[in-house]
Amino acid sequence: MFDLRELERAHAIVGQAVPATPAHAWPLLANRLGTEVVVKHENHTPIGAFKVRGGLVYLERLKREQPNTPGIISATRGNHGQSLAFAAGRHGVPAVIYVPRGNSVEKNRAMKAFGAELVEHGEDFQAAAEEARRHAQFTGLHMVPSFHPDLVLGVATYALELFRSAPDLGILYVPIGQGSGICGCILARDLLGLKTEIVGVQSTEAPSYALSFAAGKIVTTQTSNTRADGMATRIPDEDAFALIRKGAARIVQVTDDEVAAAIRAYWTDTHNLAEGAGAAALAAALQEKSKLKGKRVGLVLSGGNIDFDLFRRWVGTDAPAMA
């Protein structure tokens, strides 16, 4: 998709709006996992998630190559939309974002606050995305997909930062939604010539990439009923799957209960608030704890945008997660 020179240029573009995020080795997490752990804090960006990087790179190229674009349109469960709204605002480009009904109230509010026009449609992300594409055809707005080389290039800048600060990571756990994050990690690792094992993480309630990885071909699911909305994907992207199949070691599935426990662990051990997808990497590492002894482990805390009400009902108790 890109070479190291292009990745360095993308990092400079991102850096104009997003300082390098920290990568901390937390001793309490190390005690919990029985090995050294480095957390890449992508919850510390202007939108509270890693996606901001992709939006900045995508809009920079779009504005440079198509300066008369009347506006952009896309679909999201939240962080992708916030990224595009944030980047579009910096470039003076109108943004229309489709979300499914019942989407995160607080993510919806954030997208509006960044200047996007928000449209609710359908019962899940796939329905919202299909309607956004239809609307784009009638309005002439530029349709931004959920997976695109420029989005991958942008989010790969966090992997560049992480691998340069911790080149000796033995294993890196990365959550998978549409796949830009893990693909960026795979490509950055390979460009730097590192041997880090990269493990994807999906929800047991939305395991389309995990099922596809096991089958060696695209497998879709009928539902994606996880509370970790950043991983709620029914249909894998073909290009993302090809990269993941080639460059990932495996994909671990975690339950919503395991994710809730990981969110609590992040809070007690680091006092960082993680959204569901943001805690998925830790949930997978805890599931595979017996395999990690002697390895330096990397965890991507991909975002911290969890609604307070969802946090209270799902995470804010030591009791099993709600049915």
C-alpha positions in Angstrom: 0.0 0.0 0.0 2.8 2.4 0.8 6.5 2.7 1.6 8.4 4.0 4.6 8.8 7.4 3.0 5.1 7.8 2.5 4.5 6.6 6.1 6.9 9.2 7.4 5.1 11.9 5.3 1.8 10.8 6.7 3.2 11.0 10.2 4.1 14.6 9.6 0.6 15.4 8.4 -1.0 13.7 11.4 1.5 15.5 13.7 0.2 18.9 12.7 -3.0 18.0 14.7 -2.1 15.1 16.8 1.0 14.9 19.0 2.6 11.4 19.3 0.5 9.4 21.8 2.3 7.8 24.8 3.3 4.2 25.1 3.5 3.3 28.8 4.7 0.1 30.6 2.2 -0.2 33.5 3.5 -2.3 36.4 0.1 -3.3 37.6 -0.8 -4.6 34.2 2.5 -6.4 34.1 1.6 -8.1 37.4 -1.8 -9.0 36.1 -0.4 -10.6 32.9 2.8 -12.0 34.4 5.0 -10.3 31.8 6.1 -6.8 30.6 3.3 -4.9 28.9 3.4 -1.7 26.8 0.1 0.1 26.2 -0.2 2.4 23.1 -2.6 5.1 24.3 -4.7 6.0 21.2 -7.4 7.1 23.7 -5.2 10.3 24.0 -6.0 11.9 20.7 -8.3 14.9 20.0 -11.2 12.6 19.3 -10.3 10.0 21.9 -9.5 7.3 19.4 -6.9 6.2 16.8 -9.2 6.8 13.8 -8.4 10.5 13.8 -5.1 9.7 12.0 -6.8 8.2 9.0 -9.2 11.0 8.6 -6.5 13.6 8.6 -4.5 11.8 5.9 -7.5 11.0 3.8 -8.8 14.6 3.8 -5.3 16.1 3.1 -5.1 14.1 -0.1 -8.7 14.7 -1.1 -8.4 18.4 -0.6 -5.1 18.5 -2.4 -6.2 16.4 -5.4 -9.9 17.4 -5.6 -10.0 21.0 -4.1 -13.6 21.6 -5.4 -15.1 18.6 -3.6 -18.5 19.8 -2.3 -18.4 17.7 0.8 -17.9 14.2 2.1 -20.3 11.5 3.3 -19.7 8.3 5.2 -21.2 5.8 7.7 -19.9 4.9 11.1 -20.6 3.6 14.6 -18.7 6.6 15.9 -14.9 6.9 15.8 -14.6 6.9 12.0 -17.2 9.5 11.8 -15.6 11.7 14.5 -12.3 11.4 12.6 -13.9 12.6 9.3 -15.8 15.4 11.0 -12.6 16.5 12.8 -10.5 16.4 9.6 -13.2 17.9 7.4 -13.6 20.8 9.8 -9.8 21.6 9.6 -10.1 21.7 5.8 -13.4 23.6 5.6 -15.2 20.6 4.0 -18.9 19.8 4.9 -19.4 16.3 6.3 -22.5 14.2 6.4 -22.3 11.1 8.6 -24.8 8.2 8.7 -25.2 6.2 11.8 -27.6 3.3 12.7 -30.5 4.0 15.0 -29.6 3.4 18.6 -26.0 4.4 18.0 -23.9 5.8 20.9 -25.5 9.0 22.1 -22.2 10.5 23.1 -20.4 9.6 19.9 -23.3 11.1 18.0 -23.0 14.3 20.1 -19.3 14.5 19.4 -19.7 14.2 15.7 -22.2 17.0 15.7 -19.9 19.1 17.9 -17.0 18.6 15.3 -19.4 20.0 12.7 -20.9 17.0 10.9 -24.5 16.7 9.8 -25.7 13.5 11.4 -28.3 11.2 9.8 -29.7 8.1 11.6 -30.7 5.2 9.3 -31.1 1.4 9.7 -30.6 -1.1 12.5 -26.8 -1.6 12.1 -23.7 -0.2 10.5 -24.2 -2.1 7.2 -27.6 -0.6 6.6 -26.3 2.9 7.4 -23.4 2.4 5.0 -25.6 1.2 2.2 -27.9 4.2 2.6 -24.9 6.6 2.7 -23.7 5.2 -0.6 -27.1 5.7 -2.2 -27.3 9.2 -0.9 -23.8 10.0 -2.3 -24.9 9.1 -5.8 -27.8 11.6 -5.7 -25.9 14.5 -4.0 -22.4 14.4 -5.5 -20.9 14.2 -2.1 -17.6 12.2 -1.9 -18.2 8.8 -0.3 -15.5 7.9 2.2 -15.4 4.2 2.8 -14.6 2.6 6.1 -11.4 0.9 4.7 -9.2 2.7 2.2 -5.4 2.9 1.6 -5.2 6.5 2.9 -7.1 5.5 6.1 -4.7 2.7 6.7 -1.7 4.9 5.9 -2.9 7.4 8.5 -3.6 5.0 11.3 -0.3 3.2 10.6 1.4 6.2 12.0 0.5 5.1 15.5 2.2 1.8 14.8 5.3 3.6 13.5 5.4 5.5 16.8 5.0 2.4 18.9 7.5 0.2 17.0 10.1 2.9 17.1 9.7 3.3 20.8 9.4 -0.4 21.5 11.0 -2.3 18.6 11.5 -5.4 20.8 7.8 -6.3 21.2 7.3 -10.0 21.0 3.6 -9.8 20.4 1.0 -7.0 19.7 -2.7 -7.4 20.2 -4.9 -5.2 18.0 -8.7 -5.0 17.9 -10.4 -5.4 14.5 -13.5 -3.5 13.3 -13.2 -2.8 9.6 -9.5 -3.7 9.8 -7.5 -0.4 9.2 -5.8 -0.6 12.6 -4.4 -4.1 12.3 -3.5 -3.6 8.7 -1.6 -0.5 9.6 0.3 -2.4 12.3 1.2 -5.2 9.9 2.4 -2.9 7.2 4.5 -0.7 9.6 6.0 -3.8 11.2 7.1 -5.1 7.8 8.4 -1.8 6.6 10.6 -1.6 9.7 11.8 -5.2 9.3 10.6 -6.3 12.7 9.4 -9.8 13.8 6.6 -8.8 16.2 3.8 -11.3 16.2 0.5 -9.4 15.5 -2.7 -10.9 16.8 -6.1 -9.6 15.9 -9.0 -9.4 18.4 -12.7 -9.7 17.6 -15.9 -10.1 19.6 -17.6 -13.5 19.8 -20.8 -11.6 18.9 -19.2 -10.2 15.7 -16.6 -12.7 14.5 -16.6 -12.2 10.8 -12.9 -11.7 10.4 -12.1 -14.5 12.8 -14.3 -16.9 10.9 -12.9 -15.7 7.6 -9.3 -16.1 8.9 -10.1 -19.7 10.0 -11.8 -20.5 6.7 -9.3 -18.8 4.4 -12.1 -16.9 2.7 -14.6 -14.2 3.4 -17.3 -15.3 5.8 -20.1 -12.9 6.8 -22.4 -13.0 9.8 -26.1 -12.1 10.1 -25.7 -10.1 13.3 -23.1 -8.1 15.2 -24.7 -7.8 18.6 -21.6 -6.9 20.7 -21.7 -3.9 23.1 -18.1 -3.2 21.9 -19.5 -1.2 18.9 -16.0 -0.6 17.4 -15.8 -4.3 16.6 -19.4 -4.6 15.4 -18.7 -5.8 11.8 -20.7 -8.3 9.8 -19.0 -8.1 6.4 -15.2 -8.1 6.2 -13.5 -5.8 3.7 -11.8 -8.0 1.1 -8.6 -5.9 0.9 -8.3 -5.8 4.7 -8.9 -9.5 4.9 -6.1 -10.2 2.4 -3.6 -8.2 4.4 -4.7 -9.7 7.7 -4.6 -13.3 6.4 -1.1 -12.7 5.2 0.3 -10.8 8.1 -1.5 -11.7 11.3 -0.6 -14.7 13.4 -4.2 -15.4 14.5 -7.4 -13.8 15.6 -8.6 -14.2 19.2 -12.3 -14.0 20.0 -13.4 -12.3 23.3 -16.8 -12.2 25.0 -18.5 -9.0 26.1 -17.9 -10.2 29.7 -14.2 -10.5 29.1 -14.2 -7.0 27.5 -16.0 -5.6 30.6 -13.4 -7.2 32.9 -10.6 -5.6 30.7 -12.2 -2.2 30.9 -12.3 -2.5 34.7 -8.7 -3.7 34.7 -7.6 -0.7 32.6 -9.3 1.6 35.1 -7.9 0.1 38.3 -4.4 -0.5 36.9 -3.9 2.6 34.8 -6.8 4.9 35.5 -7.5 5.1 31.8 -11.1 4.7 30.5 -11.3 2.3 27.5 -14.3 1.8 25.3 -15.2 -1.8 24.4 -13.0 -2.2 21.3 -10.2 -0.2 23.2 -10.1 -2.9 25.9 -10.4 -5.9 23.6 -6.6 -6.3 23.2 -6.2 -6.6 27.0 -9.1 -9.0 27.1 -7.3 -11.2 24.5 -4.0 -11.0 26.3 -5.7 -12.1 29.6 -7.3 -15.0 27.8 -3.9 -16.0 26.4 -1.9 -15.2 29.6 -0.4 -18.7 29.8 1.3 -18.1 26.4 2.9 -14.8 27.3 5.5 -15.6 29.9 8.9 -14.0 28.9 7.4 -12.0 26.0 7.2 -8.2 25.9 3.6 -7.6 25.1 2.0 -4.6 23.2 -1.6 -3.6 23.7 -3.4 -1.1 21.5 -5.9 0.9 23.6 -7.6 2.1 20.5 -10.1 4.4 22.0 -11.9 5.6 25.2 -15.3 6.7 23.8 -17.8 4.8 25.9 -21.2 6.2 26.8 -21.5 6.8 30.5 -24.9 4.9 30.6 -23.4 1.9 28.8 -20.4 1.9 31.1 -22.6 2.0 34.2 -24.8 -0.9 33.0 -22.2 -3.0 31.4 -19.0 -2.4 33.3 -19.7 -0.5 36.5 -20.2 -3.6 38.5 -18.3 -6.8 39.3 -21.4 -8.8 38.5 -21.7 -10.7 35.2 -22.5 -8.4 32.3 -26.2 -7.7 31.6 -28.0 -10.1 29.3 
